[in-house]
Amino acid sequence: MKNNKIMAVFFVIFLLFIIATSGDAVADEVKGTETQINTNEAAQESPDIYGNRIVWMDNRNGGGSDEYGQPNGNWDIYMYDLSTSNENKITINESTQMEPAIYGNRIVWADNRNGGSRDEYGQPNGNWDIYMYDISTSIETQITTNNSTQWKPAIYENKIVWQDERNGNHDIYIYDLKTSTENSISVNEANQSDPAIYGDSIVWADDRNGLPEIYMYNLPNSRENRIISSHGAATKPAIYGDRVVYESENSTGLYEIYLYNLSISMETLIASQRTADPAIYGDTIVWLDGRDYDDSNTEIYMYDISTSVETGITIDNSLQGKPAIYDNRIVWEDWRNRNHDIYMFTVLREPLSGLPVANFTSNVSSGDAPLFVQFIDLSQNATSWNWDFQNDGKIDSINNTEIHIYNVPGNYTVKLTASNENGMSSKNTTITVTQAVDNGTGGNEGSGGDGSTGSESERDVGGSSHKGSGGGGTGGSPEPAKNVEIKEISQKFVTKGKYVIFDFPKNATSIVYVAFDSKKNAGKITTIVEMLKGKSVLVPEMPEGEAYKSFNVWVGDSGFANSRNIENPIVCFKVEKDWIEGKGIDQSSIILNRYDEKKWEQIPTNQLGNDEKYLYFTANVTGYSSFAITSKEKDTSGENGTKIKPELETGAVNKSDNEVNDEQKTSPSTPGFEIIYSLIGLLSVFLHKRK
């Protein structure tokens, strides 16, 4: 009897253990970091994401909502570039632009500027059109010209699909950007709605048989297929490869998420508790989940098809909805600040079996030629790296973090292949190089002695005034305007734990970029670089050596750029080869001098590489203030001297020697390591908060 009781106790403990561990397998929160993309107090809604770019509709310029809560008035399309931390307004028309979608350099949306309105139920009617904006050319194009309602656009490569009401019901139409042709996909007299596209496959919801079902159209063979569902109404499909996800209404009136595998014709229930708005990328499905719904709380959930594990993405007790996903980044609209903001969660993936996971970022993704791009490796488990900067199949660099200069305008596909003994992994991104517009600033880089050549009047490059702009502020310059040859301005959102790069793509000064790790959330910060006509009035004398340039760097309000707020500050600058050769300068002697505490501080430099015109250097500075670039003449005793050999017109920037390469790879102050350390720190805080 006693043994039976003992056995019973052990059995209960065993059951409790099984229940507890099973619950953890489903309920564990996914590892990663959450980021607020915008902080404007207006409404930002309906986000979409592709690569480093996030788009959404925004009413900060006067848009409102009708009695049904539908957008009206001046809603615009905005974009945020994760690689540059820049937010841009895409549309300028003062009507309603809504439902943006993005693929590559193209953004599409529905637009009522030509007379569109809403019916008694708040649905679009009248003349709504589909518009497109090309990021690489800054050109906006009207895609549809029919005077009826076209809305709910989606885009994949050169194909745009949408819901169209020109025939008195809802049909699906397509526009091919390559051939400039428009065609109908489905013109059944019933309603077809909510189209999505991937490759040559288009899916939509179709009510020709009564309740809405999911249909698919294959473009190469012009074949339409019905996706069989044994459940209730199926709507809002999304497609990736041979997988289609959709929401389906069950017998209780609540919606569930289903996955349909086209290759094996199998349907699988993914989630069944008050779900909506599914999206899919690869093996990952995301959706709005209302299992804890109490009129003020919906959440974003994720399901990994490869592991059959469901995890919660959001934990804030507010309304989150309309998720979109690209790779390991999930975006959604969020009500936690009592207005709709865009948030993003970056999933930290655990590499399988020690396989490498290729990943990288860059300081810029577009700009005028010559465009200086720093590629920073973020790969996991990698022991070797192959970079292809030209998309020509040739290896341009084997360094983990690399500098490349694009001198010829065009769109360049950059590919990183990361490898280790277990295998390899690749990632691509696009760099867009545009033709520089002559603004009269060219030819002023050259100088001799104190670098006093240039325009007699101060010139601004980079946009707005440097007076207050909110967030961390902008501060001002104590340097008299009459002593400033030219200045350039860069603005970024500064977030705690994030590596921030202020780049200056106009190439108007000798400063390529300014960067640091932020120790606090500071909002939008303005950095000003001033190239001076001679010696700064803020210093009593120039430092020793042959002077190339004097310049000032001002970051944020006075006192912001201190050790309490930032760490690992860096300045990247360039020096003309003609000046080096003309002066007989020993390029290894080039140093950066910073004036601080009433004295000049000599800062060693690392030579990153060169192009046809410049040598590029970085310096790990102690702060930002007045600087001077100086050097020494070559010691030609016992040697004939060597000349610097020009590089190809567009090519990888090569390190000056192997010693510099080794220093670049191991130095903890190089940007690649700083980002990795920041990610590790953020991950530690994230995991600590969830304990």
C-alpha positions as CSV (number, residue, x, y, z in Angstrom):
1,M,0.0,0.0,0.0
2,K,2.8,2.3,0.9
3,N,4.6,1.5,-2.3
4,N,1.4,2.4,-4.2
5,K,1.2,5.8,-2.5
6,I,4.8,6.5,-3.4
7,M,4.2,5.5,-7.0
8,A,1.2,7.7,-7.1
9,V,3.2,10.7,-5.8
10,F,5.9,10.1,-8.4
11,F,3.3,9.8,-11.1
12,V,1.7,13.2,-10.2
13,I,5.1,14.9,-10.1
14,F,5.9,13.4,-13.5
15,L,2.6,14.7,-14.9
16,L,3.2,18.1,-13.5
17,F,6.7,18.1,-15.1
18,I,5.3,17.1,-18.5
19,I,2.7,19.8,-18.3
20,A,5.2,22.5,-17.2
21,T,7.7,21.6,-19.9
22,S,5.0,21.4,-22.6
23,G,3.7,24.8,-21.6
24,D,7.2,26.3,-21.8
25,A,7.7,24.9,-25.4
26,V,4.7,27.0,-26.5
27,A,4.7,30.0,-24.2
28,D,8.4,30.9,-24.2
29,E,8.9,34.4,-25.5
30,V,11.0,34.6,-28.6
31,K,14.6,36.0,-28.2
32,G,15.2,39.4,-29.9
33,T,14.9,43.1,-29.6
34,E,11.9,45.4,-29.9
35,T,12.4,48.9,-31.5
36,Q,10.0,51.9,-31.8
37,I,10.4,53.1,-35.3
38,N,8.7,56.5,-35.0
39,T,7.7,58.8,-32.2
40,N,5.4,61.3,-33.9
41,E,2.2,62.0,-32.0
42,A,0.0,61.5,-35.1
43,A,-1.2,58.2,-36.3
44,Q,1.1,55.8,-38.2
45,E,-0.7,52.8,-39.6
46,S,-0.6,49.8,-42.0
47,P,3.2,49.2,-42.1
48,D,5.0,47.0,-44.6
49,I,8.7,46.1,-44.7
50,Y,11.2,45.0,-47.3
51,G,14.9,44.7,-46.5
52,N,16.0,47.7,-44.5
53,R,13.0,49.8,-45.4
54,I,9.7,50.2,-43.6
55,V,6.7,52.1,-45.1
56,W,3.4,53.2,-43.5
57,M,0.5,55.6,-43.9
58,D,0.8,58.7,-41.7
59,N,-1.7,61.6,-40.8
60,R,0.7,64.0,-39.2
61,N,0.0,66.6,-42.0
62,G,-3.7,67.0,-41.4
63,G,-5.3,63.6,-42.1
64,G,-8.3,62.4,-40.0
65,S,-10.9,59.7,-39.8
66,D,-14.5,59.5,-40.8
67,E,-17.4,58.3,-38.7
68,Y,-16.4,54.7,-39.5
69,G,-12.8,55.2,-38.4
70,Q,-11.6,55.1,-41.9
71,P,-8.8,57.5,-43.1
72,N,-9.7,60.7,-44.8
73,G,-8.0,64.0,-45.5
74,N,-4.3,64.3,-45.9
75,W,-2.7,60.9,-45.1
76,D,0.8,60.5,-46.6
77,I,3.2,57.6,-47.1
78,Y,6.4,57.7,-45.1
79,M,9.5,55.5,-45.1
80,Y,12.2,54.6,-42.6
81,D,15.5,53.2,-43.6
82,L,17.0,51.0,-40.9
83,S,20.5,51.1,-42.4
84,T,20.7,54.9,-42.2
85,S,18.1,55.7,-39.4
86,N,16.5,58.2,-41.8
87,E,12.8,58.9,-42.1
88,N,11.5,60.3,-45.4
89,K,8.1,61.6,-46.5
90,I,7.3,59.8,-49.8
91,T,4.1,61.6,-51.0
92,I,3.4,65.3,-51.1
93,N,-0.1,65.4,-52.5
94,E,-2.7,66.6,-49.9
95,S,-5.2,63.8,-50.4
96,T,-5.4,60.4,-48.9
97,Q,-2.7,57.9,-49.7
98,M,-3.1,54.5,-47.9
99,E,-2.3,50.8,-47.8
100,P,1.4,51.0,-48.8
101,A,3.3,48.0,-50.0
102,I,7.0,47.8,-50.8
103,Y,9.3,45.6,-52.8
104,G,12.9,46.6,-53.5
105,N,13.1,50.2,-54.5
106,R,9.3,50.4,-55.3
107,I,6.5,51.5,-53.1
108,V,2.8,51.3,-54.1
109,W,-0.4,52.6,-52.5
110,A,-4.0,53.5,-53.1
111,D,-4.7,57.2,-53.7
112,N,-7.8,59.3,-53.9
113,R,-6.3,62.5,-55.4
114,N,-8.4,62.2,-58.6
115,G,-11.8,62.2,-56.9
116,G,-12.1,59.1,-54.7
117,S,-14.4,59.2,-51.7
118,R,-16.1,56.7,-49.3
119,D,-19.6,55.1,-49.3
120,E,-22.1,55.0,-46.5
121,Y,-20.2,52.1,-45.0
122,G,-16.8,53.8,-45.0
123,Q,-15.5,51.8,-48.0
124,P,-13.6,53.5,-50.9
125,N,-15.7,54.4,-53.9
126,G,-15.3,56.8,-56.8
127,N,-11.9,57.3,-58.4
128,W,-9.2,55.7,-56.3
129,D,-6.0,54.9,-58.2
130,I,-2.8,52.9,-57.6
131,Y,0.4,55.0,-57.5
132,M,4.0,53.9,-57.4
133,Y,7.2,55.7,-56.1
134,D,10.7,54.5,-57.2
135,I,13.1,55.2,-54.4
136,S,16.2,55.0,-56.7
137,T,14.9,57.7,-59.1
138,S,12.6,59.7,-56.8
139,I,9.9,59.4,-59.5
140,E,6.2,59.0,-58.7
141,T,4.0,57.2,-61.3
142,Q,0.3,56.8,-61.7
143,I,-0.3,53.1,-62.4
144,T,-4.1,53.0,-63.0
145,T,-6.1,55.5,-65.0
146,N,-9.6,54.0,-64.9
147,N,-12.2,56.2,-63.2
148,S,-13.4,53.6,-60.7
149,T,-12.0,52.3,-57.4
150,Q,-8.6,50.5,-57.4
151,W,-7.2,49.7,-54.0
152,K,-5.5,47.1,-51.8
153,P,-2.3,46.9,-53.9
154,A,0.5,44.4,-53.6
155,I,3.8,44.2,-55.4
156,Y,6.4,41.6,-56.3
157,E,9.4,42.4,-58.5
158,N,7.9,44.1,-61.7
159,K,4.3,43.1,-61.0
160,I,1.6,45.0,-59.2
161,V,-1.8,43.6,-58.3
162,W,-4.9,45.2,-56.8
163,Q,-8.6,45.0,-56.1
164,D,-10.6,46.7,-58.9
165,E,-14.3,47.8,-59.1
166,R,-14.6,49.0,-62.7
167,N,-17.0,46.1,-63.6
168,G,-19.4,46.8,-60.7
169,N,-18.0,44.1,-58.5
170,H,-14.5,43.4,-57.0
171,D,-12.0,41.9,-59.5
172,I,-8.3,41.3,-59.4
173,Y,-6.1,43.2,-61.9
174,I,-2.3,43.2,-62.6
175,Y,0.1,45.7,-64.1
176,D,3.5,44.6,-65.6
177,L,6.1,47.3,-65.2
178,K,8.4,45.7,-67.8
179,T,5.8,45.7,-70.6
180,S,3.6,48.6,-69.3
181,T,0.5,46.4,-69.7
182,E,-2.6,46.0,-67.6
183,N,-4.6,42.8,-67.5
184,S,-7.5,41.3,-65.5
185,I,-6.7,38.2,-63.5
186,S,-10.2,37.3,-62.4
187,V,-13.5,38.8,-63.8
188,N,-16.0,36.4,-62.3
189,E,-19.2,38.2,-61.5
190,A,-18.8,37.5,-57.8
191,N,-16.4,39.5,-55.6
192,Q,-12.6,38.8,-55.6
193,S,-10.7,40.8,-53.0
194,D,-7.5,41.1,-50.9
195,P,-4.9,40.0,-53.5
196,A,-1.4,38.9,-52.7
197,I,1.5,38.0,-55.0
198,Y,4.7,35.9,-54.8
199,G,6.7,35.1,-57.9
200,D,4.2,34.0,-60.6
201,S,1.4,33.2,-58.2
202,I,-1.5,35.5,-57.2
203,V,-3.9,34.6,-54.4
204,W,-7.2,36.3,-53.3
205,A,-10.5,35.8,-51.5
206,D,-13.4,34.8,-53.7
207,D,-17.1,34.5,-52.9
208,R,-18.3,32.9,-56.2
209,N,-19.5,29.8,-54.3
210,G,-21.2,31.7,-51.4
211,L,-18.7,32.0,-48.5
212,P,-15.4,33.5,-49.4
213,E,-12.7,31.0,-50.4
214,I,-9.1,31.3,-51.4
215,Y,-8.3,31.1,-55.1
216,M,-4.9,31.2,-56.9
217,Y,-3.8,32.2,-60.4
218,N,-0.6,31.0,-62.0
219,L,0.7,33.5,-64.6
220,P,2.8,31.3,-66.9
221,N,0.0,28.8,-67.6
222,S,-2.9,31.2,-67.1
223,R,-4.5,28.7,-64.8
224,E,-6.9,29.5,-61.9
225,N,-7.2,27.1,-59.0
226,R,-9.5,26.9,-56.0
227,I,-7.8,26.1,-52.7
228,I,-10.1,23.7,-50.9
229,S,-11.1,24.6,-47.4
230,S,-13.4,22.5,-45.2
231,H,-14.0,25.4,-42.8
232,G,-15.9,28.7,-42.9
233,A,-15.2,31.9,-44.8
234,A,-11.6,32.2,-45.8
235,T,-10.2,35.7,-46.3
236,K,-7.0,37.9,-46.2
237,P,-4.5,35.4,-47.9
238,A,-0.8,35.9,-47.9
239,I,1.7,33.8,-49.9
240,Y,5.4,32.9,-49.8
241,G,6.7,30.2,-52.1
242,D,4.4,27.2,-52.0
243,R,2.7,28.3,-48.8
244,V,-0.5,30.3,-48.4
245,V,-1.8,31.5,-45.1
246,Y,-5.3,33.0,-44.5
247,E,-7.9,33.6,-41.8
248,S,-11.0,31.4,-41.6
249,E,-14.2,32.0,-39.6
250,N,-15.2,29.1,-37.4
251,S,-18.7,28.0,-36.2
252,T,-18.5,30.4,-33.2
253,G,-17.8,33.4,-35.4
254,L,-14.2,33.7,-34.4
255,Y,-11.3,33.6,-36.9
256,E,-8.5,31.1,-37.1
257,I,-5.2,31.1,-39.0
258,Y,-4.6,28.3,-41.5
259,L,-1.6,27.3,-43.6
260,Y,-2.1,25.6,-47.0
261,N,0.9,23.8,-48.6
262,L,0.4,24.0,-52.4
263,S,3.1,21.3,-53.1
264,I,1.3,18.6,-51.0
265,S,-2.3,20.1,-51.0
266,M,-2.5,20.0,-47.2
267,E,-4.2,22.5,-44.9
268,T,-2.9,22.9,-41.3
269,L,-4.5,24.8,-38.4
270,I,-2.0,27.3,-37.0
271,A,-3.9,29.4,-34.4
272,S,-7.5,29.3,-33.2
273,Q,-8.0,32.1,-30.7
274,R,-9.4,35.4,-32.0
275,T,-6.8,35.7,-34.8
276,A,-6.5,38.0,-37.8
277,D,-4.2,39.6,-40.4
278,P,-1.7,36.7,-41.1
279,A,1.6,37.3,-42.9
280,I,4.3,34.9,-43.9
281,Y,8.0,34.9,-44.8
282,G,9.9,31.7,-45.2
283,D,9.1,29.4,-42.3
284,T,7.6,32.1,-40.1
285,I,3.9,33.1,-39.9
286,V,2.8,36.2,-37.9
287,W,-0.7,37.4,-37.0
288,L,-2.8,39.6,-34.7
289,D,-3.9,37.5,-31.7
290,G,-6.8,38.3,-29.3
291,R,-6.6,35.4,-26.9
292,D,-6.2,37.9,-24.1
293,Y,-8.6,40.4,-25.6
294,D,-10.3,42.8,-23.2
295,D,-11.1,45.7,-25.5
296,S,-7.6,47.1,-24.9
297,N,-5.2,44.2,-25.6
298,T,-4.3,42.4,-28.7
299,E,-0.9,41.0,-29.4
300,I,1.4,39.8,-32.2
301,Y,2.2,36.1,-32.3
302,M,4.7,34.1,-34.4
303,Y,4.7,30.5,-35.5
304,D,7.8,28.7,-36.8
305,I,6.8,26.1,-39.4
306,S,10.1,24.2,-39.1
307,T,9.8,23.6,-35.4
308,S,6.0,23.9,-34.9
309,V,6.6,26.3,-32.0
310,E,4.3,29.3,-31.4
311,T,5.7,32.3,-29.5
312,G,4.4,35.7,-28.4
313,I,6.2,38.7,-29.9
314,T,4.6,41.6,-28.0
315,I,4.1,41.7,-24.2
316,D,2.8,45.3,-23.8
317,N,-0.8,45.4,-22.6
318,S,-2.3,47.5,-25.5
319,L,-3.6,47.0,-29.0
320,Q,-1.2,45.8,-31.6
321,G,-2.2,44.8,-35.1
322,K,-1.6,44.6,-38.9
323,P,1.8,42.8,-38.7
324,A,4.2,42.5,-41.7
325,I,7.4,40.4,-41.9
326,Y,10.6,40.4,-43.8
327,D,13.3,37.9,-42.9
328,N,13.7,38.1,-39.1
329,R,12.1,41.5,-38.8
330,I,8.4,41.9,-37.8
331,V,6.7,45.3,-37.9
332,W,3.2,46.3,-36.7
333,E,1.0,49.2,-35.6
334,D,0.9,49.8,-31.9
335,W,-1.4,51.7,-29.6
336,R,0.6,51.7,-26.4
337,N,1.3,55.5,-26.6
338,R,-2.4,56.3,-27.1
339,N,-1.8,56.8,-30.8
340,H,-0.7,54.4,-33.5
341,D,3.1,54.1,-33.8
342,I,5.1,51.6,-35.8
343,Y,7.2,49.1,-33.8
344,M,9.6,46.4,-35.0
345,F,10.8,43.2,-33.4
346,T,14.1,41.6,-34.6
347,V,14.1,37.9,-34.0
348,L,17.5,36.6,-32.7
349,R,17.9,33.3,-34.5
350,E,19.8,30.5,-33.0
351,P,22.1,29.0,-35.7
352,L,21.4,25.3,-36.3
353,S,24.3,22.8,-35.9
354,G,26.9,25.5,-36.1
355,L,26.0,26.6,-39.5
356,P,26.9,30.2,-40.4
357,V,24.2,32.9,-40.8
358,A,25.2,35.7,-43.2
359,N,24.2,39.1,-42.2
360,F,25.5,42.6,-42.6
361,T,24.6,46.3,-42.6
362,S,26.0,49.4,-44.2
363,N,26.4,53.1,-43.2
364,V,24.3,54.2,-46.3
365,S,22.2,52.5,-48.9
366,S,22.0,55.3,-51.5
367,G,23.7,58.6,-52.4
368,D,25.5,60.5,-55.0
369,A,28.6,59.3,-56.8
370,P,31.3,58.9,-55.6
371,L,29.5,57.0,-52.8
372,F,31.6,55.8,-49.8
373,V,30.0,52.7,-48.3
374,Q,31.1,50.9,-45.2
375,F,29.8,47.3,-45.0
376,I,29.7,45.9,-41.4
377,D,29.5,42.2,-40.9
378,L,26.9,40.9,-38.5
379,S,27.1,37.2,-39.4
380,Q,26.9,34.4,-36.9
381,N,29.3,31.5,-36.7
382,A,31.3,32.7,-39.7
383,T,35.1,32.1,-40.1
384,S,35.5,33.4,-43.6
385,W,33.8,36.1,-45.7
386,N,33.5,36.7,-49.5
387,W,32.1,40.0,-50.7
388,D,30.8,40.6,-54.2
389,F,30.1,44.4,-54.6
390,Q,29.4,44.4,-58.3
391,N,27.1,41.3,-58.7
392,D,29.5,40.0,-61.3
393,G,30.4,36.7,-59.5
394,K,33.9,37.9,-58.6
395,I,35.2,38.1,-55.0
396,D,36.1,41.7,-54.2
397,S,37.1,41.3,-50.6
398,I,37.6,38.6,-47.9
399,N,37.6,40.9,-44.9
400,N,34.7,40.7,-42.5
401,T,34.2,44.5,-42.5
402,E,35.0,46.4,-45.7
403,I,35.0,49.8,-47.3
404,H,33.9,50.2,-51.0
405,I,33.6,53.3,-53.2
406,Y,31.1,53.5,-56.0
407,N,32.1,56.1,-58.6
408,V,29.6,55.2,-61.3
409,P,25.9,55.8,-60.9
410,G,23.7,52.7,-60.9
411,N,22.0,50.0,-58.8
412,Y,24.5,47.6,-57.3
413,T,23.6,44.2,-55.7
414,V,26.0,43.4,-52.9
415,K,26.3,39.8,-51.8
416,L,28.1,38.5,-48.7
417,T,28.8,34.8,-48.4
418,A,29.7,33.7,-44.9
419,S,31.3,30.3,-44.4
420,N,32.6,27.9,-41.8
421,E,33.6,24.2,-41.7
422,N,29.9,23.2,-41.6
423,G,28.7,25.2,-44.7
424,M,27.9,28.6,-46.1
425,S,25.2,31.3,-46.1
426,S,24.5,34.3,-48.2
427,K,22.7,37.6,-48.0
428,N,22.1,40.3,-50.6
429,T,21.3,44.0,-50.4
430,T,21.0,46.9,-53.0
431,I,23.1,50.0,-53.1
432,T,21.7,52.8,-55.3
433,V,24.3,55.3,-56.6
434,T,22.9,58.5,-58.3
435,Q,24.5,61.2,-60.4
436,A,25.7,64.1,-58.3
437,V,24.1,67.5,-59.1
438,D,26.7,70.2,-59.5
439,N,25.9,72.7,-56.7
440,G,29.1,74.7,-57.0
441,T,30.9,72.9,-54.2
442,G,33.2,70.8,-56.4
443,G,36.9,71.4,-56.5
444,N,37.3,72.8,-53.0
445,E,38.9,69.8,-51.4
446,G,42.3,70.6,-52.6
447,S,44.5,72.9,-50.6
448,G,48.0,73.5,-49.5
449,G,49.4,74.7,-46.2
450,D,46.5,75.7,-44.0
451,G,43.9,74.6,-46.5
452,S,42.6,78.2,-47.0
453,T,41.2,77.8,-50.5
454,G,37.5,77.9,-51.3
455,S,34.4,80.2,-51.4
456,E,34.5,83.4,-49.5
457,S,31.0,82.9,-48.2
458,E,29.6,80.2,-45.9
459,R,27.7,77.4,-47.7
460,D,25.3,74.9,-46.2
461,V,25.0,71.3,-47.6
462,G,22.4,68.9,-46.4
463,G,19.2,70.7,-45.9
464,S,17.6,72.4,-42.9
465,S,18.9,74.9,-40.5
466,H,20.7,73.7,-37.4
467,K,18.4,75.4,-35.0
468,G,16.2,73.3,-32.7
469,S,14.6,70.2,-34.1
470,G,13.4,68.4,-31.0
471,G,14.7,65.2,-29.4
472,G,18.3,65.7,-28.4
473,G,18.4,69.1,-30.1
474,T,21.0,70.5,-32.5
475,G,23.0,73.2,-30.8
476,G,25.0,75.7,-32.7
477,S,28.5,76.6,-33.8
478,P,30.8,79.1,-31.9
479,E,32.9,79.4,-35.1
480,P,32.3,82.7,-36.9
481,A,30.5,82.2,-40.3
482,K,33.2,84.2,-42.1
483,N,35.8,81.5,-41.2
484,V,33.7,78.6,-42.5
485,E,34.5,77.5,-46.0
486,I,31.6,75.0,-46.2
487,K,29.6,72.9,-43.8
488,E,27.4,69.8,-44.0
489,I,24.6,68.6,-41.8
490,S,23.4,65.1,-40.9
491,Q,20.4,64.1,-38.7
492,K,19.8,60.7,-37.1
493,F,17.6,59.2,-34.4
494,V,19.8,58.3,-31.5
495,T,18.7,55.2,-29.5
496,K,20.3,53.7,-26.4
497,G,22.5,50.8,-27.2
498,K,22.6,51.5,-30.9
499,Y,25.6,52.3,-33.1
500,V,24.9,55.6,-34.9
501,I,26.6,56.7,-38.1
502,F,26.2,60.3,-39.2
503,D,27.2,60.2,-42.9
504,F,27.7,63.1,-45.3
505,P,27.0,61.7,-48.8
506,K,27.3,65.2,-50.5
507,N,31.1,64.8,-50.2
508,A,31.4,68.5,-49.6
509,T,34.0,68.3,-46.9
510,S,36.9,66.0,-45.9
511,I,34.7,64.2,-43.3
512,V,33.1,61.0,-44.5
513,Y,31.2,60.1,-41.4
514,V,31.0,60.5,-37.6
515,A,30.0,57.6,-35.5
516,F,29.5,56.5,-31.9
517,D,27.7,54.0,-29.6
518,S,24.8,55.8,-27.8
519,K,24.3,55.3,-24.1
520,K,20.9,57.0,-24.0
521,N,17.8,57.7,-26.0
522,A,18.2,61.2,-27.4
523,G,15.7,61.4,-30.2
524,K,16.7,63.2,-33.4
525,I,20.3,64.6,-33.1
526,T,21.9,66.9,-35.6
527,T,25.7,66.7,-36.4
528,I,27.4,69.6,-38.1
529,V,30.8,69.4,-39.7
530,E,32.5,72.7,-40.7
531,M,35.4,72.9,-43.1
532,L,37.4,76.0,-42.2
533,K,39.2,78.5,-44.4
534,G,42.2,78.4,-42.1
535,K,42.9,78.0,-38.4
536,S,39.8,77.9,-36.1
537,V,39.3,81.0,-34.0
538,L,38.7,78.6,-31.1
539,V,42.3,77.5,-31.0
540,P,45.4,79.7,-30.3
541,E,47.7,78.0,-32.8
542,M,47.9,75.1,-35.2
543,P,49.5,71.8,-34.1
544,E,52.9,70.7,-35.3
545,G,53.3,69.3,-38.8
546,E,52.2,70.0,-42.3
547,A,48.5,71.1,-42.1
548,Y,46.0,69.7,-44.6
549,K,42.6,70.7,-43.3
550,S,41.1,72.3,-40.2
551,F,37.5,71.4,-39.3
552,N,34.9,71.4,-36.5
553,V,32.5,68.7,-35.5
554,W,29.4,69.6,-33.4
555,V,27.1,66.8,-32.2
556,G,23.8,67.7,-30.7
557,D,23.4,70.4,-28.0
558,S,26.4,71.7,-26.2
559,G,27.6,69.0,-23.8
560,F,25.7,66.1,-25.4
561,A,28.7,64.3,-26.8
562,N,30.3,63.4,-23.5
563,S,31.2,60.1,-21.9
564,R,27.9,60.0,-20.1
565,N,26.0,59.9,-23.3
566,I,28.2,58.3,-26.0
567,E,31.2,55.9,-26.2
568,N,33.6,54.7,-28.9
569,P,33.4,58.0,-30.9
570,I,35.0,57.8,-34.4
571,V,35.8,60.2,-37.2
572,C,36.3,59.0,-40.7
573,F,38.1,61.5,-43.1
574,K,39.8,61.6,-46.4
575,V,43.0,63.2,-47.8
576,E,43.7,64.0,-51.4
577,K,46.4,61.9,-53.1
578,D,47.5,65.0,-55.1
579,W,48.3,66.9,-51.9
580,I,50.2,63.9,-50.5
581,E,52.3,63.5,-53.6
582,G,52.7,67.3,-54.2
583,K,54.0,67.9,-50.7
584,G,56.1,64.7,-50.6
585,I,54.1,63.5,-47.5
586,D,54.7,60.2,-45.8
587,Q,51.1,58.9,-45.7
588,S,51.8,56.8,-42.6
589,S,52.5,60.0,-40.7
590,I,49.0,61.4,-41.2
591,I,47.4,62.0,-37.9
592,L,44.2,63.7,-36.6
593,N,44.7,66.4,-33.9
594,R,41.9,67.4,-31.5
595,Y,41.9,70.6,-29.5
596,D,40.6,69.9,-26.0
597,E,41.4,71.3,-22.5
598,K,43.5,74.1,-24.0
599,K,45.9,71.8,-25.8
600,W,46.2,69.7,-29.0
601,E,45.9,66.0,-28.6
602,Q,47.5,63.8,-31.3
603,I,45.2,60.9,-32.3
604,P,46.6,57.9,-34.3
605,T,44.8,57.0,-37.5
606,N,44.0,53.7,-39.3
607,Q,44.2,53.8,-43.1
608,L,41.1,52.1,-44.5
609,G,42.1,52.3,-48.1
610,N,41.9,54.5,-51.2
611,D,40.3,55.3,-54.5
612,E,41.5,57.2,-57.5
613,K,41.5,60.6,-55.6
614,Y,41.6,60.0,-51.9
615,L,43.1,58.1,-49.0
616,Y,40.6,57.2,-46.3
617,F,41.3,57.1,-42.6
618,T,39.5,56.6,-39.3
619,A,40.5,57.8,-35.9
620,N,39.1,56.7,-32.5
621,V,38.7,60.2,-31.0
622,T,38.0,61.2,-27.4
623,G,35.2,63.6,-28.3
624,Y,34.1,66.1,-30.8
625,S,35.3,69.7,-31.1
626,S,38.0,71.4,-33.3
627,F,40.3,69.2,-35.4
628,A,43.2,69.5,-37.7
629,I,44.7,67.0,-40.1
630,T,48.5,67.1,-40.2
631,S,51.4,65.0,-41.4
632,K,55.1,64.9,-42.0
633,E,57.2,65.0,-45.2
634,K,58.7,61.7,-46.4
635,D,62.2,60.8,-45.3
636,T,63.7,60.2,-48.7
637,S,67.2,59.5,-47.5
638,G,68.3,56.1,-48.8
639,E,65.2,55.5,-50.8
640,N,63.8,56.5,-54.2
641,G,60.2,57.0,-52.9
642,T,57.1,55.4,-54.2
643,K,54.0,56.8,-55.8
644,I,50.5,55.7,-54.9
645,K,49.0,53.6,-57.6
646,P,45.4,54.7,-58.6
647,E,42.7,52.1,-58.1
648,L,40.1,51.0,-60.6
649,E,37.2,53.4,-61.2
650,T,34.8,51.3,-59.1
651,G,36.5,48.9,-56.7
652,A,37.0,47.7,-53.2
653,V,39.1,49.8,-51.0
654,N,42.2,47.8,-50.2
655,K,43.9,48.0,-46.8
656,S,47.4,49.5,-47.0
657,D,49.2,46.5,-45.6
658,N,48.6,43.2,-43.7
659,E,49.3,44.8,-40.4
660,V,46.5,47.2,-40.8
661,N,44.2,44.3,-41.9
662,D,45.0,42.5,-38.7
663,E,44.4,45.6,-36.6
664,Q,41.0,46.2,-38.3
665,K,39.9,42.6,-37.7
666,T,40.8,42.5,-34.0
667,S,40.3,46.0,-32.7
668,P,37.2,46.2,-30.4
669,S,36.6,49.8,-31.5
670,T,35.9,49.0,-35.2
671,P,32.2,49.5,-36.0
672,G,31.5,45.8,-36.7
673,F,32.6,44.9,-33.2
674,E,30.8,47.8,-31.6
675,I,27.5,46.7,-33.2
676,I,28.0,43.1,-32.1
677,Y,28.8,44.3,-28.5
678,S,25.7,46.5,-28.6
679,L,23.5,43.6,-29.8
680,I,24.9,41.4,-27.0
681,G,24.2,44.1,-24.4
682,L,20.7,44.6,-25.6
683,L,20.1,40.9,-25.7
684,S,21.3,40.6,-22.1
685,V,18.9,43.3,-20.9
686,F,16.1,41.8,-22.9
687,L,16.6,38.4,-21.3
688,H,17.0,39.9,-17.9
689,K,13.7,41.7,-18.1
690,R,11.9,38.4,-18.9
691,K,13.3,36.5,-16.0
